[in-house]
């Protein structure tokens, strides 16, 4: 197995609207879509659609959404033997609102994701030991994230930590044990308490985190591209210009693609360039996982 994603799955409830309602206001929206999402599942699917061998450790609820979530992962080739049911709770749900400027607002209800425990990682230990890379986010309990990082260190497995959604109480000592720490600009602002409205401010905030001991910091900046910081070195990747339709899941697309190509060739700048293009391709379609291209479609996008 190439990659293990230990993290969340969600049911996306996506409303497309031209205007966001004000407090107490009811508006009619023109369109709605139901999809499978969650940061962990999105990243797993993105890597799998590109051809990576991916397993997932996750929890679904005891409800109508569970079977569909597992079947969805399987149809993209994700190994689901360690996606298990949390009895007596709902699956995770994410109501998403997308405006006519392609900007999104998202609420998450963790549901079963909050029941993923260190014991679930231990139960998957033999399969996890065979993986070359673990990918983690913060839609599951922090003790489970920390346990996974410790497990990876004990077994010589590389780790990507995507601190999303950002948690101000994240233990930086655990983050420093990861090979790659990959926030977006909003998460960087929350984690550092520093402004990030300009490129210079982003770099200053990044240097503050590097000063705490991070190895590799990759910051995704949406339409401003991405930046890799290591020690005093800074490497920038320019964005790929496209007409955005829906930016939901673009950051997850970047991370899943980066993970795939990191395993493929280990060249960080090349992996970032591919990830930037993959994320750009994803925002040209609606939804999260459904908007991610497979390897053939991605090749067509790159050569168009």
C-alpha positions in Angstrom: 0.0 0.0 0.0 1.3 3.5 -0.9 -0.8 5.9 1.3 -2.9 5.6 4.4 -5.4 8.4 5.1 -6.4 8.5 8.7 -9.3 10.9 8.9 -12.8 12.1 8.2 -15.5 11.3 5.8 -18.6 13.6 5.4 -21.8 13.7 3.5 -21.7 17.0 1.5 -25.1 18.8 1.3 -24.3 21.5 -1.3 -26.5 24.5 -1.9 -25.7 26.8 -4.8 -27.0 30.4 -4.4 -26.6 33.8 -5.9 -27.0 35.5 -2.5 -26.2 34.3 1.0 -29.2 34.9 3.3 -29.1 37.4 6.1 -30.1 36.7 9.7 -33.7 35.7 9.7 -34.0 35.8 5.9 -35.3 32.9 3.8 -34.2 32.8 0.1 -34.9 30.3 -2.7 -31.7 28.7 -4.0 -31.5 27.5 -7.7 -29.7 24.2 -7.2 -28.6 21.5 -4.7 -26.3 18.5 -4.8 -25.7 15.6 -2.4 -22.1 14.3 -2.5 -19.5 12.4 -0.5 -16.8 14.6 1.1 -14.8 15.1 4.3 -11.2 16.2 4.2 -9.8 12.7 4.8 -12.0 11.0 2.2 -11.4 13.8 -0.3 -7.7 13.4 0.0 -7.9 9.7 -0.2 -10.1 9.8 -3.4 -7.9 12.4 -5.0 -4.8 10.2 -4.6 -6.6 7.1 -5.6 -8.1 8.6 -8.8 -4.6 9.4 -9.9 -3.6 5.8 -9.4 -2.2 5.6 -5.9 -2.9 2.5 -3.7 -4.8 4.1 -0.8 -6.3 2.7 2.4 -8.4 4.7 4.8 -9.0 4.5 8.5 -12.3 6.2 9.3 -15.7 6.0 11.0 -19.2 6.2 9.6 -22.4 6.5 11.5 -25.3 4.1 12.0 -27.5 5.7 9.4 -28.5 5.7 5.7 -25.3 7.6 4.7 -22.9 4.9 5.9 -23.3 2.3 3.2 -23.2 5.0 0.4 -20.0 6.5 1.9 -18.2 3.1 2.0 -19.4 2.2 -1.5 -18.2 5.6 -2.8 -14.7 5.1 -1.5 -14.6 1.6 -2.9 -15.6 2.7 -6.4 -12.5 4.9 -6.5 -10.3 2.0 -5.4 -9.8 3.1 -1.8 -9.3 0.1 0.6 -12.1 0.4 3.2 -11.4 -2.6 5.5 -10.7 -0.2 8.3 -13.7 2.1 7.7 -16.0 1.0 10.5 -19.4 1.9 12.0 -19.7 3.9 15.2 -22.9 2.6 16.8 -25.6 5.1 18.0 -24.3 8.1 16.2 -24.8 9.8 12.8 -22.3 10.0 10.0 -20.5 13.3 9.6 -22.3 15.9 7.6 -21.1 19.1 5.9 -23.7 21.7 4.7 -21.9 23.7 2.0 -23.1 27.0 0.5 -21.6 28.1 -2.8 -22.2 31.7 -4.1 -22.1 32.9 -7.7 -18.5 34.1 -7.2 -17.5 30.4 -6.6 -16.7 31.1 -2.9 -18.0 28.6 -0.3 -19.1 28.6 3.3 -19.0 25.3 5.1 -20.4 24.0 8.4 -19.3 20.5 9.6 -21.0 18.2 12.0 -18.4 15.6 12.9 -20.7 12.8 14.0 -19.0 9.5 13.8 -15.7 11.2 13.0 -15.5 12.2 16.6 -15.5 8.5 17.5 -12.2 7.6 15.7 -9.8 6.6 18.4 -6.2 5.5 18.9 -7.6 2.0 19.2 -8.8 2.2 15.6 -5.2 2.9 14.5 -3.9 0.0 16.6 -6.5 -2.3 15.0 -5.1 -1.3 11.5 -1.5 -1.5 12.6 -0.4 -4.4 10.4 -1.8 -2.7 7.2 -0.5 0.7 8.2 3.0 -0.6 8.7 3.1 -1.5 5.0 2.3 2.1 3.9 4.9 4.6 2.8 3.0 7.7 3.8 0.3 8.7 6.3 -2.0 11.7 5.6 -3.8 13.3 8.5 -6.2 16.2 9.1 -8.0 17.7 12.1 -11.6 16.6 11.6 -10.9 13.7 14.0 -10.0 13.9 17.7 -6.5 15.4 18.4 -5.4 12.4 20.6 -6.0 10.1 17.6 -4.0 12.4 15.3 -1.1 12.4 17.9 -1.3 8.7 18.2 -1.0 8.3 14.4 2.0 10.6 14.3 3.7 8.6 17.0 2.9 5.3 15.2 4.4 6.7 12.0 7.6 7.8 13.7 8.0 4.4 15.4 7.7 2.6 12.0 9.6 5.0 9.7 6.6 6.2 7.8 6.4 9.7 6.3 3.6 12.0 7.5 1.7 14.8 6.0 -0.4 16.8 8.5 -3.0 19.1 7.1 -4.1 21.2 10.1 -7.7 21.7 8.9 -9.9 22.9 10.3 -7.3 24.9 12.2 -7.2 24.2 16.0 -5.4 26.9 18.0 -4.5 24.3 20.6 -2.7 22.0 18.2 0.5 20.7 19.9 3.3 22.1 17.8 5.7 19.4 19.1 3.6 16.7 17.3 3.5 18.9 14.2 7.3 19.1 14.2 7.5 15.3 14.1 5.7 15.4 10.7 7.6 15.5 7.4 5.1 18.0 5.9 2.9 20.5 7.6 0.4 21.9 5.0 -2.1 24.7 6.1 -3.9 27.1 3.9 -3.5 30.9 4.6 -6.6 31.0 6.9 -5.3 28.1 8.9 -1.9 29.7 9.1 -3.5 32.9 10.5 -5.3 30.9 13.2 -2.3 28.9 14.2 0.1 31.8 14.4 -2.2 34.7 15.3 -0.4 36.7 12.6 -1.9 38.5 9.6 -1.5 36.8 6.2 -3.1 39.3 3.8 0.1 39.8 1.8 2.8 37.5 0.6 5.3 39.1 3.0 2.9 38.5 5.9 2.5 34.9 4.9 6.3 34.4 4.9 6.7 36.0 8.3 4.0 33.8 9.7 5.6 30.8 8.1 9.0 31.7 9.5 7.4 31.9 13.0 6.2 28.2 12.6 9.6 27.1 11.2 11.2 28.7 14.2 9.3 26.3 16.3 10.9 23.3 14.6 8.8 22.4 11.6 10.6 20.5 8.8 8.7 21.4 5.7 6.0 23.9 5.6 3.8 24.1 2.5 1.2 26.8 2.5 -1.6 26.8 -0.1 -2.9 30.2 -1.0 -5.8 29.5 -3.4 -5.6 31.8 -6.4 -2.2 33.1 -5.2 -0.6 29.6 -5.7 1.4 27.9 -3.0 4.8 28.2 -1.2 7.2 25.7 0.3 9.4 26.9 3.2 12.3 24.9 4.6 14.8 26.6 6.8 15.6 29.9 5.1 14.7 28.6 1.6 11.4 29.6 -0.1 10.0 28.0 -3.2 6.9 29.5 -4.9 4.5 27.7 -7.2 2.3 30.0 -9.3 -1.4 29.2 -9.6 -2.8 27.7 -12.8 -5.4 30.2 -14.2 -8.9 28.7 -14.7 -12.5 29.9 -14.6 -13.6 28.6 -11.2 -17.0 27.1 -10.8 -16.8 25.7 -7.3 -13.8 25.9 -5.0 -15.1 23.3 -2.5 -12.4 20.6 -1.8 -9.6 22.4 -3.8 -7.2 22.2 -0.9 -7.9 18.5 -0.4 -7.4 18.0 -4.1 -4.0 19.7 -3.8 -2.9 17.5 -0.8 -4.2 14.2 -2.3 -2.4 14.9 -5.6 0.8 16.1 -3.7 0.8 12.8 -1.7 0.5 10.7 -4.8 3.4 12.4 -6.7 5.5 12.6 -3.5 5.3 8.8 -3.4 5.9 8.5 -7.1 9.1 10.5 -7.4 9.9 12.4 -4.1 10.5 15.7 -6.0 8.7 18.3 -3.8 8.6 21.2 -6.3 7.3 18.9 -9.1 4.7 17.4 -6.7 3.6 20.9 -5.8 3.3 22.0 -9.5 1.2 18.9 -10.2 -0.9 19.5 -7.2 -1.5 23.1 -8.2 -2.7 22.1 -11.6 -4.9 19.3 -10.1 -6.5 21.7 -7.7 -7.1 24.2 -10.6 -8.7 21.4 -12.6 -11.0 20.5 -9.7 -12.5 24.0 -9.3 -13.7 23.9 -12.9 -16.4 21.4 -11.9 -19.0 21.3 -9.1 -18.7 19.4 -5.9 -15.6 17.9 -4.2 -14.7 14.3 -5.1 -16.8 14.4 -8.3 -14.8 17.3 -9.6 -11.5 15.6 -9.2 -10.1 14.3 -12.5 -8.7 10.8 -12.9 -5.3 10.3 -14.4 -6.5 10.4 -18.0 -8.6 13.5 -17.5 -5.8 15.2 -15.6 -3.4 14.4 -18.5 -5.8 16.0 -20.9 -6.1 19.1 -18.7 -2.3 19.4 -18.6 -1.9 19.1 -22.4 -4.9 21.2 -23.4 
